[in-house]
Amino acid sequence: MTPLTIQPIPYQGSKRLLAPRITRLFPKRVGTLYEPFAGSGAITIYAAHHELAKRFVIGDVHAQLIDLWEMIINRPDVVWAGYRALWEQQHEAGLAHFNTVRSHYNASRDPVALLYLIARCVKNAIRFNRMGDFTQSVDKRRKGMNPDKMELNIRRVSSLLRNRTQLFSGDFADCIADASARDLVYMDPPYQGTTYGNDKRYVAGLERERLIKVLHNLNNRSVGYILSYDGKTGDKEYGEPLPHTLGAKHLHINAGRSSQATLSGRAEVTLESLYVSSSIAASIGQLPDYATSSKAQHELFSQ
């Protein structure tokens, strides 16, 4: 199975390219797939396309992002038409257009304006201040996703998820409160190495101890989970490993060469941590080696 090109919300850090490897760990006959840190929803989209779950819950603490998801799923024509209008306006208005849209979003929290900002900002790397205002700058090298491609992506995702997806805006623990042993929780929370300090990237961070507490709760409820969390690039590690008391299997998944390291003249590979709950690991038996080269894995999953 190869990565899908369907991606209406082009987040930096999206798991679209890793989705074939991550979903290979899914148990069979998943009732509901919960993605409480949905962002671009890459795992949900891939799972829906390959019929890996019957139903889906898309959650995020970023309320406007969930508003955007609601429109993509239930009102796709409104989203792509609005995006097209903003995208076309930039050609006449120039770079100042991005700042105009950003000001509009910060005043109105318009979901369609948010989609344009994500698609047009530097490296699709979102940034917010403490008030939830969008602060990232325009990418001067790119124009953002072409509206024809955006329309196609939105229509396809809407068709995949409509009438079998529940949306949730709020805390991740509340989002997964109803998950049962028949379901699966996939989590891609803000990483410990990118949540705090001057380079804060997200609307809200996540305390490591609280995450651990929620994972223990899932274990007690016999709810299977897969967690993408931290990792390392070259010799630089991001965050501490989660404790062995969770009983989760800790894998490293090769995410390819680090673009940031490449820009600095270093050929370094990023390895992301992947934690698999004990119940899922037991059902799989021998876990795959995902730390090998991403090229070799893509060839494997294309067969």
C-alpha positions as CSV (number, residue, x, y, z in Angstrom):
1,M,0.0,0.0,0.0
2,T,1.4,3.4,-1.0
3,P,0.8,6.8,0.5
4,L,-2.4,8.6,-0.7
5,T,-2.1,12.0,-2.3
6,I,-5.5,13.0,-0.8
7,Q,-4.6,15.8,1.6
8,P,-6.9,18.8,1.8
9,I,-5.2,20.3,4.9
10,P,-1.4,20.3,4.0
11,Y,0.1,20.3,7.5
12,Q,3.8,20.1,8.0
13,G,4.5,16.9,10.0
14,S,1.5,15.2,8.4
15,K,1.7,11.4,8.7
16,R,0.5,10.9,5.1
17,L,3.8,9.3,4.0
18,L,4.0,7.2,7.1
19,A,0.4,6.1,7.0
20,P,1.0,2.7,5.2
21,R,3.5,1.7,7.9
22,I,1.5,2.9,10.8
23,T,-1.8,1.4,9.7
24,R,-0.1,-1.9,9.0
25,L,-0.1,-2.3,12.8
26,F,-3.9,-1.9,13.0
27,P,-5.9,-4.8,14.4
28,K,-8.5,-6.3,12.2
29,R,-12.1,-5.3,12.4
30,V,-11.7,-1.9,14.1
31,G,-15.0,-0.6,15.2
32,T,-14.2,3.1,15.5
33,L,-10.9,4.8,14.9
34,Y,-10.3,7.7,17.2
35,E,-7.8,10.4,16.2
36,P,-7.9,13.0,19.0
37,F,-4.9,15.0,17.7
38,A,-6.2,14.9,14.1
39,G,-4.5,17.9,12.5
40,S,-4.6,17.0,8.8
41,G,-6.3,13.7,9.6
42,A,-3.8,11.7,7.4
43,I,-4.3,8.4,9.3
44,T,-8.1,8.7,9.3
45,I,-8.1,9.5,5.6
46,Y,-5.9,6.5,4.8
47,A,-7.8,4.2,7.0
48,A,-11.1,5.3,5.5
49,H,-9.8,4.8,2.0
50,H,-8.6,1.2,2.8
51,E,-11.7,0.4,4.9
52,L,-9.7,-0.3,8.0
53,A,-12.4,0.9,10.4
54,K,-16.2,1.2,10.3
55,R,-16.4,4.6,11.8
56,F,-14.2,7.5,12.7
57,V,-13.8,10.2,15.4
58,I,-11.8,13.3,14.4
59,G,-10.9,15.4,17.4
60,D,-8.6,18.4,18.0
61,V,-8.3,21.1,20.7
62,H,-8.1,23.7,17.9
63,A,-11.8,24.5,17.5
64,Q,-11.4,26.3,14.2
65,L,-9.7,23.3,12.7
66,I,-12.7,21.1,13.7
67,D,-15.0,23.8,12.2
68,L,-12.9,23.4,9.0
69,W,-13.3,19.6,9.1
70,E,-17.0,20.0,9.5
71,M,-17.2,22.1,6.4
72,I,-14.9,19.8,4.4
73,I,-17.0,16.7,5.2
74,N,-20.5,18.2,5.1
75,R,-20.2,21.4,3.0
76,P,-17.3,20.7,0.6
77,D,-18.5,23.1,-2.1
78,V,-18.4,26.0,0.2
79,V,-14.8,25.2,1.3
80,W,-13.3,24.7,-2.1
81,A,-15.1,27.7,-3.6
82,G,-13.9,29.9,-0.8
83,Y,-10.4,28.7,-1.0
84,R,-10.3,29.2,-4.8
85,A,-11.4,32.8,-4.4
86,L,-8.7,33.5,-1.8
87,W,-6.1,31.7,-3.9
88,E,-6.9,33.7,-7.1
89,Q,-7.0,37.0,-5.3
90,Q,-3.3,36.6,-4.3
91,H,-2.1,36.9,-7.9
92,E,-3.4,40.5,-8.2
93,A,-2.8,41.6,-4.6
94,G,0.7,40.2,-4.2
95,L,2.3,39.1,-0.9
96,A,0.3,41.6,1.1
97,H,-2.8,39.5,0.4
98,F,-1.6,36.8,2.9
99,N,-1.4,39.4,5.7
100,T,-4.9,40.6,4.9
101,V,-6.3,37.1,5.1
102,R,-4.3,36.4,8.3
103,S,-5.8,39.6,9.9
104,H,-9.2,38.5,8.7
105,Y,-8.8,35.1,10.3
106,N,-7.5,36.4,13.6
107,A,-10.5,38.7,13.8
108,S,-13.2,36.3,12.6
109,R,-11.7,32.7,13.0
110,D,-13.0,31.9,9.5
111,P,-12.2,28.2,8.8
112,V,-11.8,28.8,5.0
113,A,-9.3,31.6,5.7
114,L,-7.4,29.1,8.0
115,L,-7.2,26.6,5.2
116,Y,-5.7,29.2,2.9
117,L,-3.2,30.3,5.5
118,I,-2.1,26.7,6.2
119,A,-1.6,26.1,2.5
120,R,0.3,29.3,1.8
121,C,2.4,29.8,5.0
122,V,6.1,29.0,5.3
123,K,6.6,25.2,4.8
124,N,3.0,24.7,5.8
125,A,4.3,25.1,9.4
126,I,1.5,26.6,11.5
127,R,2.3,28.9,14.4
128,F,0.0,30.5,16.9
129,N,0.4,32.9,19.8
130,R,-1.1,32.5,23.2
131,M,-4.4,34.1,22.1
132,G,-4.8,31.6,19.3
133,D,-3.9,34.1,16.6
134,F,-2.2,32.7,13.5
135,T,1.4,34.2,13.4
136,Q,3.2,32.3,10.7
137,S,4.5,34.3,7.6
138,V,3.8,33.8,3.9
139,D,6.0,31.4,1.9
140,K,7.5,33.6,-0.8
141,R,8.6,30.6,-2.9
142,R,5.2,28.9,-3.2
143,K,1.6,29.9,-4.1
144,G,-0.2,27.2,-2.1
145,M,-2.1,24.2,-3.3
146,N,-3.6,24.7,-6.7
147,P,-7.4,25.2,-6.3
148,D,-8.2,22.4,-8.8
149,K,-6.2,19.9,-6.7
150,M,-7.7,21.3,-3.5
151,E,-11.2,20.8,-4.9
152,L,-10.5,17.2,-5.9
153,N,-9.0,16.5,-2.5
154,I,-11.9,18.0,-0.6
155,R,-14.5,16.2,-2.6
156,R,-12.8,12.8,-2.2
157,V,-12.3,13.2,1.5
158,S,-15.9,14.4,1.9
159,S,-17.1,11.3,0.1
160,L,-14.9,9.0,2.3
161,L,-15.9,10.4,5.7
162,R,-19.5,11.7,5.3
163,N,-22.1,9.9,7.4
164,R,-19.6,7.8,9.3
165,T,-17.5,10.5,11.1
166,Q,-18.0,12.2,14.4
167,L,-16.2,15.5,15.1
168,F,-15.0,16.6,18.5
169,S,-13.6,19.9,19.6
170,G,-11.8,19.9,22.9
171,D,-9.4,17.9,25.2
172,F,-8.1,14.7,23.8
173,A,-9.0,12.7,27.0
174,D,-12.6,13.7,26.6
175,C,-12.5,12.8,22.9
176,I,-11.6,9.2,23.6
177,A,-13.6,8.7,26.7
178,D,-16.1,6.4,25.0
179,A,-13.5,4.2,23.2
180,S,-13.9,0.5,23.9
181,A,-11.9,-2.6,23.4
182,R,-13.5,-2.9,19.9
183,D,-12.0,0.4,18.9
184,L,-8.5,1.9,18.2
185,V,-7.0,5.2,19.3
186,Y,-4.3,6.7,17.1
187,M,-2.5,9.7,18.7
188,D,0.0,12.2,17.2
189,P,0.2,14.8,20.0
190,P,2.4,17.8,20.1
191,Y,5.9,16.4,20.7
192,Q,7.7,17.2,23.9
193,G,10.6,18.6,21.9
194,T,8.4,21.1,19.9
195,T,5.8,22.1,22.5
196,Y,7.7,24.4,24.8
197,G,10.1,27.3,24.6
198,N,10.4,30.0,21.9
199,D,9.5,27.6,19.1
200,K,6.0,26.8,20.3
201,R,4.1,25.6,17.3
202,Y,0.6,24.7,18.5
203,V,-2.6,26.1,19.9
204,A,-2.0,24.1,23.1
205,G,0.8,22.0,24.4
206,L,0.5,18.6,26.2
207,E,2.2,17.8,29.5
208,R,4.1,14.5,29.3
209,E,2.8,13.2,32.7
210,R,-0.8,13.8,31.7
211,L,-0.3,11.9,28.5
212,I,1.1,9.0,30.5
213,K,-1.8,9.0,32.8
214,V,-4.3,8.8,29.9
215,L,-2.3,5.9,28.3
216,H,-2.5,4.0,31.6
217,N,-6.3,4.7,31.6
218,L,-6.6,3.2,28.1
219,N,-4.7,0.1,29.3
220,N,-7.1,-0.3,32.2
221,R,-10.0,-0.1,29.8
222,S,-8.4,-2.6,27.3
223,V,-8.4,0.0,24.6
224,G,-5.7,-0.5,22.0
225,Y,-3.6,2.5,20.9
226,I,-0.8,3.6,18.6
227,L,1.1,6.7,19.5
228,S,3.5,8.8,17.5
229,Y,5.7,10.8,19.9
230,D,9.1,12.4,19.7
231,G,12.1,10.8,18.2
232,K,15.5,11.9,17.0
233,T,17.4,13.3,14.1
234,G,21.0,12.3,13.9
235,D,22.4,12.5,17.4
236,K,19.7,15.0,18.6
237,E,16.9,13.5,20.6
238,Y,13.5,15.1,21.2
239,G,12.0,14.4,24.5
240,E,12.3,11.5,26.9
241,P,11.1,7.9,26.1
242,L,7.8,7.0,27.7
243,P,8.1,4.7,30.8
244,H,8.2,0.9,30.6
245,T,5.3,0.7,33.1
246,L,3.0,1.4,30.2
247,G,3.8,-2.0,28.7
248,A,3.9,-0.5,25.2
249,K,6.3,-1.7,22.5
250,H,8.6,1.1,21.4
251,L,9.5,1.2,17.7
252,H,11.4,3.7,15.6
253,I,9.9,4.6,12.3
254,N,12.2,6.0,9.6
255,A,10.7,9.3,8.4
256,G,13.5,9.9,5.8
257,R,16.1,12.6,5.6
258,S,15.6,15.7,7.8
259,S,14.9,18.7,5.5
260,Q,16.2,21.1,8.2
261,A,19.4,19.1,8.5
262,T,19.8,19.0,4.7
263,L,19.5,22.8,4.6
264,S,22.3,23.0,7.1
265,G,24.5,20.7,5.0
266,R,24.0,17.6,7.1
267,A,22.7,14.2,5.8
268,E,20.7,13.1,8.8
269,V,17.7,10.8,9.1
270,T,14.7,11.4,11.3
271,L,13.5,8.5,13.4
272,E,10.1,9.0,15.0
273,S,9.1,7.0,18.1
274,L,6.1,4.8,17.6
275,Y,4.5,3.2,20.7
276,V,2.1,0.3,20.3
277,S,-0.1,-0.8,23.2
278,S,0.6,-4.3,24.6
279,S,-2.8,-5.6,23.4
280,I,-2.1,-4.7,19.8
281,A,1.5,-5.9,20.0
282,A,0.4,-9.2,21.3
283,S,-2.0,-9.7,18.4
284,I,0.7,-8.9,15.9
285,G,3.5,-11.1,17.3
286,Q,6.7,-10.2,15.5
287,L,6.7,-6.4,15.0
288,P,8.2,-5.0,11.8
289,D,11.5,-3.2,11.7
290,Y,10.5,0.3,10.8
291,A,13.9,1.8,11.5
292,T,15.3,0.6,8.1
293,S,15.5,3.0,5.2
294,S,12.3,4.7,4.2
295,K,13.0,3.9,0.5
296,A,13.2,0.2,1.3
297,Q,9.9,0.3,3.2
298,H,8.1,2.2,0.4
299,E,9.2,-0.5,-2.0
300,L,8.0,-3.2,0.4
301,F,4.6,-1.6,0.8
302,S,4.2,-1.0,-2.9
303,Q,4.2,-4.7,-3.6
